[in-house]
Amino acid sequence: MVAFFEMVGGQALAFIGFALAVGLCCIGSAKGTGMVGEAATGVLSETPEHFTKCMILQALPGTQGLYGLAAGFFGLFTLGFFSGSPAQLTVGDGMAILFACVPVMLGGLLSAIAQGRVAAASVSAIVAKKPDDYMKGVIMCGIVEFYAILSLVGTILMLMYAL
Amino acid sequence: MAIVKMKRLRLLALRPEREQLLRKLQSLGCVEIREPAIDLSDPEWEGLAKPESAGLEQAKEQSLLLNGALETLRKYAPSKDGLFTPRPTVTEAELFSDRAYANGLDAARRVTEGEQALAAKAAERAKLQTQKASLEPWSSLDVPLDEEGTATVPVHFCSVPSKTDFAALEAAVGQATELAQLIRAGSDRELQYFLLICHHSALSECNEAMRPFGASRVTLRGWTGTAAENIAKLDNRIAALERETEQCKADLAAFGGKRDALRRCVDRVSQEISREQNKARLIDTDAAFVLDGWLPAENEAGLEKVLDGFNCAWEIAEPTKDEYPEVPIKLKNNPVTAPFTAITEMYAMPAYDTVDPNPLMAPFFILFFGFMMNDIGYGVLMVLGTAFFLAKARPKGGMKNMMSMFFMCGISSIFWGCLTGSFFGDFLAKLFELTGASVPGYHDAAGAFVWFWKPLFTPINDTITVMIGSMILGVIQVFVGMAVSVEEKFRHGNPLDAVTQEIAWYCILIGTALAIGGPMIPGAPAALGTVGIVVLVLGVVLLPTGSIIRSKSALGAVTWIWDAYQGISGYFSDILSYLRLMALMMAGSIIASVFNTLGSVFGLVPFIIVAIIGNTLNLVLNLLGCYVHTMRLQCLEFFGRFYQDGGKPFRPLAVETKYVDILKEEH
């Protein structure tokens, strides 16, 4: 086991973390925005003038993908990949970085889907029936967004201390 | 800065003067008319009735007509008004001018007629298109459509499904008889069309042979001449219709100039509707009517002056305690605290004779919002954006409140941003690093520019300080909420509750903090810890006393355990909840700095582009997050300590316009 990890090396472990952070967050955002998009087509076929409102709601679960990318990028940056002299990582360092990425991986993935549900429901219920109140739907989504933000902050703090 | 004192109005007036009286009241805008508590089905009240509602029906119909016309205009003569177009100002006399209203109704009718004509043309065009489509397959056939052939050789127009093999059909007919001929005309998506010319003696064999192929006769009744001729005629008619449609649209677009007049009429008719709806709450006798309602005490003199001009009798009285749940709530605030009515209304109105939460909440709301946002750049954008909107669009009601609120929160963000040295995150530090500019100010250990002066703290480097700070802010707010509750309980004659609940908890919380924290403060007198323990014990003793006195038995001590458990978990979770102040503060600066770093890797230009996009996104998300979480802290943690909701908002009969602003005239 130990020999296996030593063979893999710290850098590869760190990369698993970054890759999953970006990938899973993007999956979450794709699912979330997809759900809202589907709901929006139904409303837009009846009332095309609500396009902007639907678009704003659809964009909301899209931020998690960005958070994943930001976390992955931040990791690469602090490891020195952009300055051309990447830090040498032990297996322990690599593990620390991999685990530091867990909050944003899971938080981003699941919160994007949860937020997508809220946004989709807001589109089909609020925008369709009481379009003037759509900000309330946005606020409901904002509450879910908070947990994606916390996940990102957690990951970034851990990355800062892991290095 | 308080809940406005209300008085109850009971009024008896003569029916012939009713319209005029209601108009006056509407213009005055200070009386809310309530349904009197009279059961009309009770035989004792025989002879009383509700006013007739014909006026309401008519007003609603006109409103429908006017709004429909506006909707039509929106389609054919789109308004050029943007978000920042302010509403025009009119006097009440202009708004209620009957001539303008009649003109507006007339214009609305003509717009509606225009739209109906347009719809009729569209329907006719669709009908002609269908006819044309049904003739199209026959267009290659040079045979009049009413051709029936002769008695011996009849001609039939027939069709078979499009997947039928026409050659096979021809072969089958050829085999059945030699006295028939099929001429293929054309096909559309579903059918193939052909002409059957057949000697009458062979007709039945022919039909027999065609049946398996699904052939049937096509009726082309009513057409004369060949298909091609008819199609040409239809085309001409369609082209003419299109021209007429264009003309109709142009006619409708010409009504674009009437939009303002129509909007004014919509505003007027909505006043009629609200007046009629209020009228329905009156009770009629044969010659007089009864009005039951509420008015703010401060408007009493003004109302009496108006009522003096009418033949009526009235009584204005202070509400009795029993009536308190009925009293409508109006909040009166100064310009700083008034915008927070938007939050209070979203939550729930306070009950009558309790406290107005706006002035209590406003300082915390502004402080907390700024604490979470803590950025000079974002704050400046908020201040400029809201100030521009307020000045240009002159919004009213909830929108105005929101904008003023964000304006103040923006100032607070700038203040906290100055303390943490944050301008679009670490934008300036990155910019100076990239450009190599050497700027005087505070530099970190590595010599990199941080900020123009030494930041008091930064969310990333002083996380623990920020965490403790946000909990202290939480303790302050919770304590203020408790103090308000103590004051209320004393005012309502429940000092026992105040002492054994809030004051006991004050003792417990402060005592615990002193007992644990006192000895930890370097240089503090040793007695501090002991004082803490004494205060704590006092609180612990006070807490069950209340339960015992209230339940008048020692069994009260049992409920005390429950109270204590609830209290401890409640205070603990409430104060921990203020950690969101720290979380949002950190999130904002971390995301900003990540975006600033992201672009800086690739050079100056990408840095600027990425920073603009990223900071815009961060600003929007932060606005949403800070708003939601500040509101949550107010509504849950703060209001939970003292707020008594249950009031109904004051909705007076007043002139409320959507498209115009009313210039107040002196009465």
Interface residues (C-beta under 8 A of the other chain):
Chain A: T63 L66 Y67 A70 F73 F74 F77 F82 V138 I139 G142 I143 E145 F146 I149 L150 L152 V153 I156 L157 M160
Chain B: I460 T463 R580 A583 L584 M586 A587 I590 I591 V594 F595 T597 L598 V601 L617 L621 L624 G625 Y627 V628 H629
